[in-house]
Amino acid sequence: MNEAAITLDGWYVLHDFRTMDWASWKLISKEERQAAVNEFLAYLERLQQADEAKTGSHAFYTVVGQKADFMLMTLRPTMDELQQLEAEFNKLTIADYTIPAYSYVSVVELSNYLAGESDEDPYQNPYVRGRLYPELPRSQYVCFYPMDKKREGDDNWYMLNMDDRKSLMRSHGMIGRGYAGKVKQIISGSVGFDDYEWGVTLFSDDVLQFKKLVYEMRFDEVSARYGVFGSFFVGTILEDDKRAAFFEVK
């Protein structure tokens, strides 16, 4: 049996994608819509309290295309907290006018493929803590996609020994480092939690950097030979007055 990678695990993550039922939303009065929006904004403010206390993080995005209308990404120390927040959202008035489009459950992780050996407790390392318990950047754009490592015939990632996997991941990671300052990345593990093995969330103020990064990584062996990708979701952050404006209808 090959050696399994050891992971450091941080905050749990819920990517919640919703489609608006605009036809039904338009049927209620302007006053009812405003009350529902105000209730939702109050919910976001409650989420913001965890951001300020550094006990969690969240961000609200539109989604471009027909896969969904918006995504709410939430991070918390426990899975139970995510479940409670999801249930709280589902009980909001505005949830009655949304249709669940997609969701993804995972936990922020760092593997020992790239981590250096140390006798110190990694959870006390400020850099590691910053990666495991991230404050979501307020970048203009977000890109999310789930992925697996292939397990087919000779292209079976899990049949490679640890040294080979470390070497491949080191090369793979160097590509990502080339986008430092342009793209921030959060990797979350979902083995046993969702349909794929990892969720990848990218943040940038230049949406074109997502295409450039993912395309360049396609030529790296880790992706070209072993990568299996799910659907891609791209969106724009909504903050301040833009959040209420998103729900306005004529």
Secondary structure, DSSP 4 states (H G I P E B T S, - for coil): -PPPPPEEEEEEEEEEEEEE-HHHHHHS-HHHHHHHHHHHHHHHHHHHHHHHHTS-EEEEEEE-SSS-SEEEEEEESSHHHHHHHHHHHHTSGGGGGEEEEEEEEEEEEEETTTPPP-SS-GGG-HHHHHHHSPPPP--SEEEEEEEEE-EETTEEGGGS-HHHHHHHHHHHHHHHHTTTTT-EEEEEE-TTTSSSSEEEEEEESSTHHHHHHHHHHHTSHHHHHHEEE---EEEEE--THHHHHHT---
